[in-house]
Amino acid sequence: MRKQWISFLVVGMVLGTAWAVRGQFGHEQGAAWAGGIGALALVIVSKRNDWHAKMLTIALASAVGWGAGGMISYGQIVGYGRSNDFPNAFYGLLMLFFIGCLFGVLGGGLVGLTLDSSKEKGVKWGSLLSEMTAGGVAVYYLLIEQLGWLMTPPRSEAWAVCLGAALAMIWHMARNNYKSPMRVALYSAMGAGFGFAFGNFLQILGNVMEIHFNMWNVMEYSIGFFGGILMAYGVFSSAWPDDLPVPERWENKFAFFAVFAFVPFVVFFDSMGYETLMKRINTTIHPESTALLSTISGGLIVLAVITVGYFRLFKLKMNFRKSDVLFLFSVYFVAYILLSYIVTGVFAGVLLLNHHLYWVNFIVILMLIGKTNSPFFDNPTSSIIGKQEFLYFFAFVFLIMILAMISINIHGEISGARTRFPF
């Protein structure tokens, strides 16, 4: 696996950095932008020409899958993980593992299905999405409305919607013999799940050690980093069709405007409107002009992403190459980082260390991309799940239990801690 580790690291660093940037925006649209960036990194390091040609639909699948989990509320769960008694701390970390699994299974699963959709066995997307919608509604109604199984009261219990959608997707994969996508979903789930729980542990450790850094951002980086690494492992260790069909022109146009126009527009509308920035940016010197400048600058960046991307890609008549994927990846990633500066108040003089580290990661990523070889295993597997995967899963759960035990022994009561179960 020596020749693959740089490719795994690239995808992990990309999704980790993008997920950390997502912390400034949140919600489904922020996660969708990060998911799209991660998918482009996966396509770049794959070095497969047919995947380059399909980059827009792969990015769309990743944006939808990773973005869907953005509806889940986990602020309370993070508080449970900060508890100083084992049942509450373990519950918090375990539920973060579960939530991270939901992010990963949907993100990795939809990416895997897109990569496995060939002329011989095309994915019936209409049926799949209908089943996932029905599954989400049914499981939410059963678990929340009927059984009252609340994870994070009094916050939203939308995790049950994602669980139902994930179960419906897995069932669709099993019925239609999509083995490789199921492997990607499984490994992405374990990676994102462990990353979320481990990230909360790192956040607690940083607070206890009084490290003056945005430790919440460390937790966000962790879920993307480990989720990206294991998603890449699942993809490059699995068997895929040799030559994927080139998407129709309308498919590419729809994917482009969904991921590179609609998602940035929603991020801008939700986080960078004038009234929103007036409330968010704390400055006593010309707050109106600062908010206006921030809004205009954010709007211009979003327009630049759409305009530059469109004219670069569509003059090629959909004949995308690796250089085109790298170009779109860079534009999309840089724009996201720039918006994070603006939304946190760069024009009010606010410059945060974690934002500068995004650039360090970006530069290192570009350097590593040039050193990647073909990441595919010599003997890819087509098995769905075996004893090894079950052992990995329970090993992660056991490790999370150990982290909870360590956590409660390194601190007393800390700010932000919450109690789910009284002891």
C-alpha positions in Angstrom: 0.0 0.0 0.0 3.1 2.2 -0.1 2.3 3.7 -3.5 -1.3 4.6 -2.5 -0.6 6.4 0.8 0.1 9.8 -0.8 -3.2 9.6 -2.7 -5.1 8.7 0.5 -3.4 11.6 2.3 -4.3 14.1 -0.4 -8.0 13.2 -0.3 -8.0 13.2 3.5 -6.3 16.6 3.7 -8.6 18.1 1.1 -11.8 16.9 2.7 -10.4 17.8 6.1 -9.5 21.3 5.1 -12.7 21.8 3.2 -14.7 20.5 6.2 -12.8 22.9 8.5 -13.7 25.8 6.2 -17.3 24.5 6.3 -17.3 25.4 10.0 -17.7 29.0 9.1 -20.9 28.3 7.1 -22.5 25.1 8.4 -25.7 23.4 7.4 -26.2 21.3 4.3 -24.9 23.8 1.8 -21.6 24.2 3.6 -21.1 20.4 3.8 -22.1 20.1 0.1 -19.4 22.5 -1.0 -16.8 20.5 1.1 -18.1 17.3 -0.4 -17.7 18.6 -3.9 -14.1 19.6 -3.3 -13.3 16.2 -1.8 -14.7 14.4 -4.8 -12.6 16.5 -7.3 -9.5 15.5 -5.3 -10.5 11.9 -5.5 -10.9 12.2 -9.3 -7.5 14.0 -9.7 -5.5 11.4 -7.9 -7.3 8.5 -9.6 -5.5 9.3 -12.9 -8.4 7.7 -14.8 -9.4 9.6 -18.0 -13.0 8.3 -17.9 -13.3 9.6 -14.3 -12.0 12.9 -15.4 -14.7 13.1 -18.0 -17.3 12.3 -15.3 -15.9 14.7 -12.7 -19.0 16.9 -12.6 -21.5 14.1 -11.8 -19.1 12.6 -9.3 -18.8 16.0 -7.6 -22.6 16.3 -7.6 -23.0 12.8 -6.0 -20.5 13.7 -3.3 -22.0 17.1 -2.6 -25.5 15.6 -2.2 -24.3 12.7 -0.1 -21.9 14.6 2.3 -24.3 17.6 2.3 -27.3 15.6 3.4 -25.8 15.0 6.8 -25.6 18.7 7.3 -29.2 18.7 8.5 -28.1 16.8 11.7 -27.9 18.7 14.9 -24.9 17.7 17.0 -24.1 20.6 19.3 -25.7 18.9 22.3 -23.8 15.6 21.5 -20.5 17.5 21.6 -21.5 18.7 25.1 -22.2 15.2 26.2 -18.8 14.2 25.1 -17.4 16.9 27.4 -19.0 15.3 30.5 -16.8 14.2 33.4 -18.7 10.9 34.0 -18.2 7.8 31.8 -21.8 7.0 30.7 -22.4 10.6 29.4 -18.9 11.0 27.9 -19.1 7.6 26.1 -22.6 8.3 24.9 -21.4 11.6 23.5 -18.4 10.2 21.7 -20.4 7.1 20.5 -23.2 9.2 19.1 -20.7 11.5 17.3 -19.3 8.2 15.8 -22.8 7.3 14.7 -23.5 10.8 13.2 -20.1 10.7 11.4 -21.0 7.3 10.1 -24.2 8.8 8.6 -22.2 11.6 6.9 -19.8 9.0 5.5 -22.2 6.3 4.4 -24.3 8.8 2.4 -21.3 10.6 0.9 -19.2 7.6 0.1 -22.2 5.5 -1.0 -23.4 8.0 -3.6 -19.9 8.6 -4.9 -19.4 4.8 -5.2 -22.7 4.4 -7.1 -21.7 7.1 -9.6 -18.3 5.4 -10.2 -20.1 2.0 -10.7 -22.8 3.3 -13.0 -21.9 1.8 -16.4 -23.7 1.1 -19.7 -24.2 -2.5 -18.6 -25.5 -1.6 -15.1 -26.6 2.0 -14.9 -27.9 3.3 -11.5 -31.7 4.0 -11.6 -31.3 7.3 -9.8 -35.0 8.1 -9.8 -35.9 4.9 -8.0 -32.9 5.2 -5.6 -33.8 8.8 -4.5 -37.4 7.9 -4.1 -36.5 4.9 -1.9 -34.1 7.1 0.1 -36.8 9.8 0.6 -39.4 7.2 1.7 -36.9 5.5 4.0 -36.0 8.8 5.6 -39.6 9.7 6.3 -40.5 6.2 7.5 -37.6 5.8 9.9 -38.1 9.3 11.3 -41.7 8.6 12.0 -41.1 5.3 13.5 -38.1 6.2 15.8 -38.9 9.7 16.7 -42.7 10.1 16.5 -43.7 6.6 17.6 -40.9 5.2 19.7 -39.6 8.5 21.0 -35.9 7.5 20.6 -34.4 11.0 21.0 -30.7 11.4 20.6 -30.3 15.1 21.2 -33.4 16.7 22.9 -34.6 19.4 22.6 -32.7 19.9 19.3 -33.7 18.5 15.9 -33.7 14.7 15.5 -33.0 14.8 11.7 -30.4 12.1 12.2 -33.3 9.7 11.9 -34.1 11.0 8.4 -30.4 10.4 7.4 -30.5 6.9 9.0 -33.6 6.0 7.0 -32.1 7.3 3.7 -28.8 5.4 4.4 -30.6 2.1 5.1 -32.7 2.5 2.0 -29.5 3.2 -0.1 -27.8 0.1 1.4 -30.8 -2.0 0.7 -30.9 -0.7 -2.9 -27.2 -1.6 -3.3 -27.7 -5.1 -1.9 -30.7 -5.8 -4.2 -28.8 -4.6 -7.3 -25.4 -6.2 -6.4 -23.5 -2.9 -6.1 -20.7 -4.4 -4.1 -18.0 -1.8 -4.6 -20.2 1.2 -3.7 -21.2 -0.7 -0.5 -17.6 -1.1 0.4 -16.9 2.6 -0.1 -20.0 3.5 1.9 -18.8 1.3 4.8 -15.2 2.6 4.9 -16.3 6.2 4.5 -18.7 5.7 7.4 -16.0 4.3 9.7 -13.6 7.0 8.8 -16.0 9.9 9.3 -17.4 8.3 12.4 -14.1 7.8 14.1 -12.9 11.3 12.9 -15.9 13.0 14.5 -15.5 11.2 17.9 -11.7 11.6 17.9 -12.1 15.2 16.9 -14.2 15.9 19.9 -11.6 14.2 22.1 -8.9 16.5 20.6 -11.2 19.5 21.2 -11.5 18.5 24.9 -7.7 17.9 25.1 -7.0 21.3 23.6 -9.3 23.0 26.0 -7.8 21.2 29.0 -4.3 22.2 27.9 -5.5 25.8 27.3 -4.3 25.8 23.7 -5.3 29.1 22.2 -6.7 27.8 18.9 -10.1 27.1 17.4 -10.4 23.6 18.7 -13.9 23.3 17.2 -12.2 23.7 13.8 -9.8 20.8 14.8 -12.8 18.6 15.3 -14.2 19.6 12.0 -10.9 18.9 10.3 -10.7 15.5 11.9 -14.0 14.2 10.5 -13.1 15.3 7.0 -9.5 14.0 7.2 -10.3 10.5 8.4 -13.5 10.3 6.3 -11.6 11.3 3.2 -8.7 8.8 3.8 -11.0 5.9 4.3 -13.3 6.9 1.4 -10.2 6.9 -0.8 -9.2 3.5 0.6 -12.6 2.1 -0.2 -12.5 3.5 -3.7 -9.0 2.5 -4.7 -9.2 -1.0 -3.1 -12.4 -1.9 -4.9 -13.2 -3.1 -8.4 -14.8 -0.7 -10.9 -16.0 -0.8 -14.5 -13.1 -0.4 -17.0 -14.6 2.4 -19.1 -17.4 4.6 -17.7 -19.7 6.3 -20.3 -19.3 10.0 -20.8 -22.2 11.9 -19.3 -24.7 13.5 -21.6 -24.2 17.3 -22.1 -27.4 18.1 -20.1 -26.1 15.9 -17.2 -22.9 17.9 -17.0 -24.7 21.2 -17.2 -27.1 20.2 -14.5 -24.2 19.0 -12.3 -22.2 22.1 -12.9 -25.0 24.5 -12.0 -26.1 22.4 -9.0 -22.6 22.2 -7.4 -20.7 25.2 -8.7 -23.6 27.7 -9.0 -26.5 26.7 -6.7 -24.4 25.6 -3.7 -22.2 28.7 -3.6 -25.3 30.9 -4.1 -27.1 29.3 -1.1 -23.9 29.7 1.0 -23.7 33.3 0.0 -27.4 34.0 0.6 -27.5 32.2 4.0 -24.2 33.5 5.4 -23.1 36.6 3.5 -26.1 38.8 3.1 -25.8 42.4 4.3 -28.2 42.0 7.2 -26.5 38.7 8.3 -23.1 40.2 8.2 -24.2 43.3 10.1 -25.1 40.9 13.0 -22.1 38.6 12.6 -19.2 41.0 12.1 -18.4 42.9 15.4 -16.8 46.2 14.6 -17.3 49.7 16.0 -15.7 51.4 13.0 -18.0 51.8 10.1 -20.0 48.6 10.5 -22.3 49.4 7.6 -19.6 49.9 5.1 -17.7 46.9 6.4 -20.7 44.6 6.0 -21.5 46.1 2.5 -17.9 45.6 1.3 -18.0 42.0 2.7 -21.3 41.2 0.9 -20.1 42.7 -2.4 -16.8 40.9 -2.2 -18.5 37.5 -1.4 -20.9 38.0 -4.3 -18.1 38.7 -6.7 -16.2 35.6 -5.7 -19.3 33.4 -6.2 -19.9 35.0 -9.6 -16.2 34.4 -10.5 -16.5 30.7 -9.6 -19.5 30.3 -11.9 -18.2 32.4 -14.8 -14.6 31.1 -14.8 -15.7 27.5 -14.4 -18.3 27.7 -17.1 -16.1 29.2 -19.7 -13.2 26.9 -19.0 -15.3 23.8 -19.1 -18.0 24.2 -21.7 -15.7 25.5 -24.4 -14.1 22.0 -24.2 -17.3 20.3 -25.3 -17.2 18.1 -22.2 -13.8 16.6 -23.1 -12.4 17.0 -19.6 -8.8 16.2 -18.8 -6.8 16.0 -15.6 -5.7 19.6 -16.0 -9.4 20.7 -16.2 -10.2 18.8 -13.0 -7.2 20.4 -11.3 -8.3 23.9 -12.5 -11.8 23.5 -11.3 -10.7 22.0 -8.0 -8.3 24.9 -7.4 -10.9 27.6 -8.2 -13.6 26.0 -6.1 -11.3 25.4 -3.2 -9.7 28.8 -3.2 -13.1 30.5 -3.4 -14.3 28.6 -0.4 -11.2 29.7 1.6 -11.6 33.3 0.6 -15.2 33.3 1.6 -14.2 32.0 5.0 -12.0 35.0 5.5 -14.8 37.4 4.5 -17.5 35.8 6.6 -15.4 36.0 9.8 -14.6 39.7 9.3 -11.4 40.2 7.3 -12.5 43.7 6.3 -13.0 44.4 10.0 -9.4 43.5 10.7 -10.1 39.9 11.9 -7.5 37.5 10.8 -7.6 34.0 12.4 -4.7 31.5 12.5 -6.9 28.6 11.4 -7.7 30.4 8.1 -4.0 30.8 7.4 -3.5 27.1 8.0 -6.1 26.5 5.2 -3.6 28.0 2.8 -0.7 25.9 4.2 -2.8 22.8 3.6 -3.8 23.9 0.1 -0.1 24.4 -0.9 0.9 21.1 0.6 -1.9 19.4 -1.2 -0.8 20.8 -4.6 2.7 19.6 -3.9 1.6 16.1 -3.0 -0.7 15.8 -6.0 2.3 16.1 -8.2 3.9 13.1 -6.4 0.9 10.7 -6.7 1.1 7.5 -8.6 -1.8 5.3 -9.7 -3.6 4.6 -6.4 -5.5 1.5 -7.4 -4.6 -1.8 -5.7 -3.2 -4.5 -7.9 -5.8 -7.0 -6.7 -9.0 -5.0 -6.0 -11.7 -6.8 -4.1 -15.3 -7.2 -5.1 -16.5 -8.5 -1.8 -19.1 -6.5 0.1 -18.2 -7.1 3.7 -16.3 -9.7 5.7 -14.9 -10.5 9.1 -12.1 -7.9 8.6 -14.6 -5.1 8.2 -16.6 -6.2 11.3 -13.3 -6.3 13.3 -12.4 -2.8 12.1 -15.9 -1.5 13.1 -15.7 -2.9 16.6 -12.1 -1.8 17.0 -13.2 1.8 16.3 -16.0 1.5 18.9 -13.5 0.0 21.5 -11.1 2.8 20.8 -13.8 5.4 21.3 -14.6 3.8 24.7 -10.9 4.1 25.6 -11.0 7.8 24.5 -14.0 8.4 26.8 -12.2 6.8 29.7 -9.1 9.0 29.1 -11.3 12.1 28.7 -13.1 11.8 32.0 -9.7 11.4 33.8 -8.0 14.5 32.4 -10.6 17.1 33.4 -13.3 18.0 35.9 -16.2 20.1 35.0 -15.6 22.1 31.9 -17.6 24.7 30.0 -20.0 23.4 27.4 -20.4 20.0 29.2 -24.0 18.6 29.1 -25.7 15.7 30.9 -27.9 13.3 29.0 -28.3 10.8 31.8 -28.3 11.8 35.5 -25.8 10.0 37.7 
